[in-house]
C-alpha cells in the first residue's frame, strides 16, 4: 500500500504521459468493500479495474502485487472474470472472496451461466452471499467453441439475473456490446434484448471499443427504448496490439485504421508502445467522461503500468468525486 506520492514515469519520456499520482486519502468509510456498485454509480463517476484469475499460485501472488500497486488509484471497485463453463470456478471464487475480504474496495464476481445447472449456480451464489460479496456481473457466457449445443439449465444472462435476485441482495451488472453482440442477427434485436436485460439489471459494463461514438450511439438507442440504466464503458489500453486485435475481431469491435497504424508503428518499441497505449486509452476515457459516461472500467490485463498511467491522466476526475484537495 502506498503511503505517499507514487511516480508514474512516461516510458518514452514524453510529456504526453503524466508524471505522478498525488497521494490519495483513505476512504472515510472503512467498510467500503461492502458497497454496492449501483450505489457507487449513483454518487458519481467511478473508476474500476478488471482482472482475470491466474492459473498458478505464483500468478496469484503476482496479481496481488499488481493489485497493491493499483491501490494508488483507489479504484471504486474491481472485478474478476470467470472462465466459460466454470473452467476457473474455484480460482475466480477464491480470488473474489479473498480480495473482497482483505481490500478496501468491493470485488465483483463475473459469473457465466451457459453450461451450468441451476443448482451449481445457486451453490456458488449462496457461497458469495455468505462470504460478503455483494456485486455480481451476470453473463451468459459463450457456447462450446466446437459448435456443439450448450448444456445446462440457462441460455441467456436474463435467466441468471432472476436466479441471482432469488438468492441474495446483490447489485447485479450485465454486459453490453456497443457495436452489438457477435451472435446478434441484427442491430434492432440486439438493442431489444439488451434493453430487456438492462430493465432487470442495476448497471452494465461494456465490451471494449475504440470510438466514443459507438458508446454514445448505443446509449441513445437505449434511451429511445426508454432505458436509462447506467452503462460503464470498458476501455482497454492496447499494450499488446496483436492479442487485442484477435479479441477485437472475435468481439465485433472495429479497429480504426489510423489508431492501429499508430500501434503498428511502435509495435517493436515496448516503451513507445506503452506510452501510446496509455495516451489512446486516456483520451478515449476522457471523451467518454466528458460526454456523460457514468465511469470507466479499465481492462487491466493483470498489469499495473498501463492502468496507473491512464488513471493518472484521469486522476483529477477521480479526486474530484472523492473531494480530495
Ligand atoms: P446475453 O445478454 O444473454 O446475450 C447473448 C446473445 O443472445 C445476444 O446476441 C443477445 O442479443 C441474444 N439474446 C439475449 N436474450 C435473448 C432472447 N431472449 N432471445 C433471443 N436472443 C437473445 N465471458 C466469460 O466467459 N467470462 C467472463 O468473465 C466474461 N466477462 C465479460 C465482461 C464484460 C464486461 C463483457 C462485455 C463480456 C464478458 N464475457 C465474459 C463475454 C460474454 O460472456 C459473451 O459475450 C457471451 O457471448 C454473451 O454474454 P451476455 O451476457 O452478453 O449474453
Boltz pocket constraint, residues with backbone or C-beta under 6 A from the ligand:
constraints:
  - pocket:
      binder: B
      contacts: [[A, 80], [A, 81], [A, 82], [A, 83], [A, 84], [A, 85], [A, 110], [A, 111], [A, 112], [A, 138], [A, 139], [A, 140], [A, 141], [A, 142], [A, 143], [A, 155], [A, 156], [A, 157], [A, 158], [A, 174], [A, 175], [A, 176], [A, 177], [A, 181], [A, 182], [A, 183], [A, 184], [A, 185], [A, 189], [A, 190], [A, 193], [A, 194], [A, 197], [A, 205], [A, 206], [A, 207], [A, 208], [A, 234]]
      max_distance: 6.0
